Amino acid sequence: MTLLQVRDLVKHYQAGRFFRGTTPPIRAVQGVSFDVETGETLALVGESGCGKSSVGRTVLRLQEPTAGSAVFEGSDLFSLDRTALRRMRRRMQIIFQDPYSSLNPRMTIGSAIAEGIEIHRLAKGKEVGRRVGALLEEVGLDPGYAGRYPHEFSGGQRQRIGIARALAVEPRFIVCDEPVSALDVSVQAQVLNLLADLQRERGLSYLFIAHDLAVVRQIARRVAVMYLGKIVEEGETEALLRQPRHPYTVALLSAVPEPDPRRQRSRIVLTGDLPSPSNPPPGCPFHPRCFHPRRDRRCRSEIPALRPVGATRAACHYAETTPSPETA
Amino acid sequence: MTAWLARRITQAVVTFGVAVALMFVLMRLAPGDPLSRMQEDRMMDPAEIAKTRAIFKLDQPIHRQFAAFVKGVLRGDLGLSIEHGLPVNTLLASRIGPTLLLGGATILLNFTLGLWLGVRQAVRRGSREDRTLTALSLAGYATPSFWLGLVLAWLVGIKLHWLPVAGMQSPLLAPDAPWLARAADIGAHLVLPALTLSIVTIAGTMRYQRAALLEVLRLPYIGTARAKGIPERAVIWRHAWRNALFPVITLFGLWLPLLVTGAVFVEMVFAWPGLGSLAAGAALGRDYPLVMGTALLAAGLVVTASLLTDVAYALLDPRVRYT
């Protein structure tokens, strides 16, 4: 069942105005569509600045969208008024990347978790404290920690607190904005396992924003790859990782460290920088950095549509003949 | 915390002592002495000069003078003002009230209006209101207070006749007038000096508060607070503002002594009978005992203000631990 349906989402940022002059807007998200099914994880991957975090924040309306629609449990999120939106906030939560700045330093973790419960009147009096304790326990922390302040915890513990805080309002959907990127690898695995357990027990859906495909493989059933504000490839995680169809996905995959030293594999290093999102290249946004042998004039003029190719959907004119990571 | 506080207070006392000693030496190193001022008024014969020097112990070596001064301070006696011929204690006591009134009014305006405007600006960043207030605050910050005082006195007092421009009380008011009338009279006299002093300092407070709040507003925990469904007003005041207070507390600590002793120009422009004008007169006349009296007060204020700032930090920020 579809829990969240996002269509043609656009988010532009107006860059600073200097006196009367205007600069072109930064086109962070340029028409992104995807579905998130109940109880599943959709991963959104791409390099820094590709717009993946903007998608997450705009869907939750922590930022206002420029255009597009997002239907969550049957209601259009972008047309909700202020009170309706606040009521809806209960159903959707977010976990941020930086566990250090995601918690208010002047609030005990207990009151940070309790705040959501109290705002939405999910419990009263002593029941609030009991719930906070239960939540801390659920994320693997001692309920006795409720009276402590965020600075007394490690990065991994804080991320667990962040998860408990998100769970406090009993959401159905959580945007995980690079929740493990700032953590040590050993702690990453623990937090990912915790997220997976919670998903199973509570039937949660995740929009999992990441730049690390190894992490994505562990948590997500489906992946969407973003480049310069657009989804360039989308599909089941296994299929997409086995045979990527978009040259950008191929390059991303070749950047994942290979634990087996005997396996031969070439590493594709993209040339050039990510083009400026305020002045994207014409045609296929990836063409200035593309290594596809068939790249031609059409790539420079015509924007490729996202279309089914093999087991995934890819936005490349020559997706059928994209070289695999082994042969590229 | 108690051990830290004890250490911090000891440190404050030492700082205070060093500052007072420096002031004592510096004053005597500067050219001229109290008698040169006296001689401007009338010629004194050498015997008279020697006698006067002896009265104020100016004929003794500097360490003796300092020892006598310290002994006096410990007894609570700051000596006799050379210029006024009155005990320094009496002079300070008569002037501290008006200064505290002026400084207090300024601080009150500053930390209500200044903070509120700064918060508004940060919340409405980039709007027309924000840009207008930014321009105004920069202009206010760049305006010398004595010039602003003169302009206000000329415009509001002399041209428009709205408010009195000099002193603290109207000389025409009967001394047995009801207290309400006297309070209203003092209030009217207070408006212009307090406004002059506030305009400059509020500008600073606004800038600091705006910057500090903008810094906090972009942190993820503000995003999570909004995501919880907390009303925006509570997000701003409860989550963001409380964390954006620290730079302003520092500013407060820096300004507290300035507002009490640094109002020299404003007090002189408006003939406000406070410590600032007393200190200025004392320095000009090389009135050593009176200069030391005001310096003692100023140093005490600076040290106390920074101590209070540190304690406020410790009380407000759970991350600050003192051992």
Interface residues (C-beta under 8 A of the other chain):
Chain A: G16 R17 R57 L60 L62 R86 R87 R89 R90 M92 Q93 I94 F96 Q97 D98 S101 S102 L103 N104 P105 R106 M107 E115 G116 I119 H120 Y149 H151 G162 R165 A166 V169
Chain B: G126 L219 P220 Y221 G223 T224 A225 R226 A227 K228 G229 I230 P231 H239 R242 N243 L316 D317 P318 R319
